[in-house]
Amino acid sequence: MASTLATLVVASLLATTNALPPAVFGNNGAGGAKPGTVSLTQVHNTNFIRNGALELARILRKYNAPIRPHLQEAVSRIRAEQQQQQNQKRDDGEDDDHKGGGGTGTAEASPQKHDVEYLIPVSIGSPGQTLSLDLDTGSSDLWVFSTLMGKDEVNGQAVYNPEESRSAKKMEGYSWKIQYGDGSTSSGDVYQDTVTVGGLTVSSQAVEAARNVSDEFTADTANDGLIGLAFGSINTILPKQQHTWFENAMSQLDQPVFTADLKASSPGHYNFGYIDSSAYKGNITYTAVDSSDGFWMWDSPGYAVGSTSSGLNATVIHGIADTGTTLLLLPEEVVGAYYSQVDGGGYSPSQGGYTVPCDVKAPSLYFAVSSSSSSGGGGGGGGGGREGEDDAALADATFIKIPGKYMVYSPVDKTGKECFGGVQEDTGIGFSIFGDVALKAAFVVFDAGNLRLGWAEKELS
């Protein structure tokens, strides 16, 4: 285990709330952890189907960014095809089988068959109601499908029923609402209830019970909601923001940290309260986080395509670490530089994004992590990089290698000849997004006590 981290948690992480003080009950130490820690083990589903265009559109909606007409046309076409396939399955009498049971100690997370996000079984209420939630470091709400919704908005999801929970208490006068880039919204009421993740239980957790959700969530049949692990300053509950589950559980953890050890083709892990020294190689390079906008925001001092010996580009990339996003979104000039080195790669109007031949031997992409004690802050407006501000930082940086095979994301159709690229432009978002394509290439430490991210190399699958 790494050396003990500071126990001081910055005041901005713990927004003022009038919620009842949460009680926290420890876990059974499964998964190699000990009391005061939680280990969540993912289960790789070899049957899931990736779709790059839908994922890119979802990311842009999430961050209220405009969707290009080409991408919108591709999404409409894909959705129509999916609906036709779903109708055919119903006519043939096929049933969804994505739902699984819960548990304590080690929670298994199954990638969806028709999406790529990893879902964590979470127990809510007394007795517990198990829902499959997306663990998302790019948001700060714990919201769920609920019995408050109309039947036409529920499409196979498990729903939270506060009436069947002895521990549920409605927060009168409180509500939540999330608005997306396409103008759609998700909103509802707020309850205090018991929430258990991997055997660690928080009572009086703010649970946002949906009354309505965006059509995109209704179409996502395996996902019952989100559990946000960004900073509480972007929680959407009104009239007063509420703590995230991690903020409430943090005082009972051995260390105020969690780690993401995601994998490309085998089970990965989220660990809370400790750092597993066997999960990475060499040293962890820590870089400061700027949490002023509520995200795990940091600055990468540069990148390289193909090899770090073939030329380093000192373009500072201002971005966030987001487990709730699958793709890697970078500034336009970085994306252009990458695909210029891919035979047959480039922007495809019919797909609304960058594509590559599925059988291409794509070059690796390296991004730099420099040790820092204070964040570079706000620069890189519009997601664009900042050219050559600190060559010394780049020279001393650790480089995380994203293998080329990670950049060949998913076939765009059944022919399997053209594939959606794993890296796309961050245009319109305002910052870059280091999603799962990048995160699964490293061991990542989210250190709330010291407001920093740690990146380390690891064995890749």
N, C-alpha and C positions, 0 to 999 in steps of 0.2 A: 504494500500500500504506500502511496506517495506520502510525503511528509505532511503533518497536520496543517490544515489551512486556517487562516484567521477566522474567528467566530463572529466578527463584527459584520453585520449585514447592513448595507447602506440604507438610509432612511427612505430614499426615494423608492426602494423596492417594496416597502410596506406602506401602501397608501392608507390614509385614515378611513375607517369604516365604523358603522354603528352595529355591525353584525356581532352576534354573541361570540366570545372567544372560543376558537375551535379546540376541541379535545382530540388528541392524537394517540392511537394505540399501536404498539410496535408489531413487527412481523415475526415470522418464525425462522428467519435467517436462511431461507432456501436460496439455491443458486450460488452457493459459495459465499454469501453475504453473512452478516451477523446482526444481532439486534441493533436497531438504529440505522439499518440499511435495507434497501429493497432492490431486487434484481428481477427484471422483466425480460424473458427470453422470447425472441421472435421465432416463428415457424415459417420456413420458406415454402410457398405454394407454387409448384412447377406448372400449374394449370392456368395461372393468371394471364390475362391478355392486356398488354400495354397499348395505349393509344396516345401518341405524342401531341396531336393537335388538340384533343380534348383536355389534356393536362396543361398545355400552354394557355389555353383559353381560361381554364379554372384559375391558374395563377394570376393572370391579368385581372380577372374579376375580383379575386381576393384582395388585391392591392389597388383597386379602383383605377386601373390603367385602361386606356382605350384598346379595343380589339380591332385589328386591321380588317378591312372588308374581305381580303383573301382568306384569313383565318376564320372569320365568321361563316363564310360560305362553306368552308371545309367542315366546320363543326355541325352546321345544319345538315349537311349531307350524311355525316357519320351518325348523328342522332337518329335520322330517319331510317338508316340501315339497321341500327341497333333495335329500334322499336319494331321494325318488321321481323327481326329475328326473335325478339321477345314474344311477340304475338304468335309466331309459329311454334315456339316452345310451349306456350300455354295451350294452343290447339292440340299439341301432341301429348299434353298431360304431364309435362316435366315440371318438377318443383325445385325451388331454390333450396340449396343445402348449405348455405354459407354460415348459418348460425351455429355457435358452439357454446359449451358450458363455461362457467367461470372457475374460480379457484383462488387460493391464497398462497402467499409466499412467492412463487414464480408464476407469472401470468404469460400465457402464450398468445402471440399476436400473429394473425394470419393475413398475408397480403390478399387483397380481393381478387377474385377470378377476373373481373372486368376492370380493374384499376390496379395501381401499384402501391398505394399507401398501406402502411402496416397498422393494423387495428389492435387495440389493447382491450381485453375484457375488463370492464370496470363495474363494480357492484355499488348500487345506489339504493339507500333506504333500508328500512327494517320491517320485514325481512328483505334481504338483498334482491334487487332486480338487476340482472346482468345485461349490460349494453356494450356493444363494440364501438370504441371511440378512437378517433384519430389523435395521436399524441403529437401536438403541434407547437413547436417553439416559435412560430411566426404569429401567434395570437394569444390572447389572455382570457378567453371565456371558456367556461365549462358549460356547453349547451347541449341539449339532447332532444331527440324526438320525444313527444309526450302525448298523453291522452287528451290534451287540450286542443290538438290539431284536428282538422277535418279529415275524413277518411280518404278524400281524393289526394291528400298530400302525403299519405303514408303508402309506401310501395314495397312492403316486405320488411321494413325496418322494425327492430324491437323498440318499444316505447316505454318511457318512464311514466308511471302512474302514481302521483303523489298521494292520492286517496288511499292507496294500498300500503303506504309506508307509515308506520307508527311514529317515526322520528321526523317526518316532514312537517315543516312549519312555513306557511306562506309569508313572505316579506311584503306586507301590505304597502301599496303605494310605489313599489319597485317594479321596474321593467327593464328589458334589454332590447336592443335593436342593432343589427349589423346591416349596413348598406353596401352593395357591391357595385363594381364598375359599370355593369349593364343596367343599373337602376333597380335591380331586384333586391329584396330584403329578406332577412330572417329575424324573427322577433318573438317575444313572449313574456311570461311571468317569471318571478324568481322565488325559489324556495330555499330554506336552509334544511340540509339533510345530511345523513351519514354517507361518506364516499370512501370506498376501499379500493386501492390500487396495489396489486401484488402483495396483499397481506397487510399493508399499512393503511390504517383507517383514520380519517379526519371527520369529526362530527361538526355540525353547524357549518358545513361547506355550502357556499352559494351555488345552487344548481339552477341553471337557466332552462326552464321548461318551454319548449317552442310552442307557439300557437300557429305560426306559419313559417315556412322555409322557402328558400329559393328553389326553383324548378330543378336546378342542377343537383341539389341535395336529394330531392325526391327521386330523381333518376338514379341516384347512387344507392342501390338497394342494400349493400352490405354495411354501410356506414350509418351508425345511429347517433352521431354527433361528434363533438370535438372536446378535447381536454387541453387547454392552452397552457404553455409553459414559457411564454414571454413574460414581460414585466407588467405588474398590475396597473401601471399608469395608462394602459390602453384597453383595460377592461371596459366593456360598453354598458354596464349596469348603471341605471339612474334611479334616484337622484345622487347616490354615492357609489363610487366604484368599490368592488369587493376584491379580496385577496384571491389569488390563484390557489389551486390545490397544493402546488409545490411551496408557495410562500407559507401556507398554513402548516404544512408538514415539516418545514425546514428545521424548526427548533428541536425536533425530536430525532433528526438525522445526526450521525456522527460528524459529518462535514456538510456544509451548505452547498453541495455540488450534486450534479448528475452528469452522467457520461453517455455518449452515443457511440456504440460500436456496431454500425450497420454493415451488412455483408451483401455481396452481389448474388451469391447463389447458395447460401447456407444460413442457418439461423444467426441472428445478431442479438445484441443486448442493449437495454437501457438499465443502467445501475444508478441508484440514488443513495447518497450518503457516503460513498467511498469510491476510490480509484483503483481499479484492478491492474496491478503492475504487470501481470502476465499477458495483458491484452494488446500491448504495443511494443515497438522496438525503439531502442535509443532513449532519448529524452523528450519530454513534453515541452514544446515552445509555447509560452503564454503570451498573448497579445491583448491589449486593453480593449474593453467594451465600452462603447458610448450608448448608454441606455436612455438618453434624453428623449428619444422618440418611442421608447417602449420595447425596442427590439434588441436582439443580441447582435448589435452592429459593430463592425470592426473594419480595419483597413489592411488589405493585402498590398505590399509594395511593388508587386509586379508579377510577371508570368513568363512562360516559355512554351514553345510548341516543339514537340518532337524530342528535345533533349535540352538540359540546362547548359550543356557545353556548346550548343549551336547558336547561342545568342539569347540574352536576357532582355526583356522589355520592361523598363522602369516606369510602368504606368500604374499609378495607385488605383486600386479597385475598392470602392467604398460599398460594402455589402453586409448582408445579414446571414446568419446561420439558421436555416429553416427546415426542420424535420418534416413539416407539413407540406413541403414542396418537393416534387420528384426531380424535376429538371434543374440544370445549372443555367442561370440567366446572368449574362455579363454584358459590358458595354459593347456597342456596335462595332467599334474598331477592333476589339479583342476577338469577337466572334468572326469578323471578316478575316482577321489574320489567321485564325485557326482553320477555317474552311478553305482558305487559299492553299493550304498544304494537304488537302484531302482530295485525292483523285475522284472526280465526278461529284464533289460536294458543292453545295451552293443553295441559294434561296429558291424555293419552289412555290410559285403562286397558287398552284392547285392544292397545296397542303398548308399554305399560310405560315410556313416556317422553313428552316434550313433542313435539307435532307442529304443523305449520302447513299451510295450503293450499299446494299446490305452485306455484300461479300468483300467490302473494301478493308484493307489493312490500315485503319485510321491511326494517325499519330497520337501519342500521349499528350496530355495538356498538364502543365505544371503551374501551380500557383504558390506564391511565396507567403511565408508567415514570419514576421520579424518580432522579436521580443520587445515589448514596450510596457511602460508604466502609466501612460496616459494616452487616451484615444486621439487619433488624428482629427476626429470630429467631422462634422458636416460637409466636407468638400465633395468633389465629384458630382456636382449637380446633374440631375437628369440621368444618373447612372453611368455617365461617362467618366473615364479615368482622369487622373491628374498626371501629366507627363513629367517623369524624371525629377521628382521633388527631392528624393533622398536615395542616391545611388549606393551610399554606404549601407543603408538599411537593407537594400536588396542583396548586396554582396555578403552580408552576414546572416541572411535569412535561411530558414528551413524551407525546403520545397516539398510540397505534397504532390505526388504523381497520380493523376487520373489516367488509368490505362485507356488506350485507344478503344478497346472493346466496350468500355462503358459509354463511349460517345456514339456508338451505333445503338440507338435507343429502342426502336420498334418498327416493324414493317408497317407501311402505310396502307397496304391492301393484302389480299390473299396470295398474290403472286410472289411475295417475298423478295422482290428485286430492289425496291426503293425503301429506305428506312428513314424515319424521323431522327434528327440529330439530338444528342443528349445535351448540347449547349445551344441556347437561343439568346436573342437580344433582350436586354432589359428595358428597352425603349418605353417611356411613359410611366415607369414605376417610380423613378427618382433614386434608386439604388439597385445594386446587384443582389442576386439571391443565390447563396450557396446551398442548393437543395441536395437531395439524396445522391445524385450523380457524383457530387463532390464529397459529401459526408461519408459515403461508404468507402471512400478511398483513404480514410484516416480514422484514428481514434480521437474523439473530440470530447473535451471537458468543458462543461458549462458551469463556471465557478461564480455563483452569486455572491459569495462572501467577499471576494476580491474584485468583482466586476471585471472578469476577464474570460477569454476563451483559450483553451489549450488544445494544440494540434500535435499529433505524433504520428509517425509512420507505423505501419503494422503489416502483417502478412496478408496479402490480398488473394482472394479466390478468383 
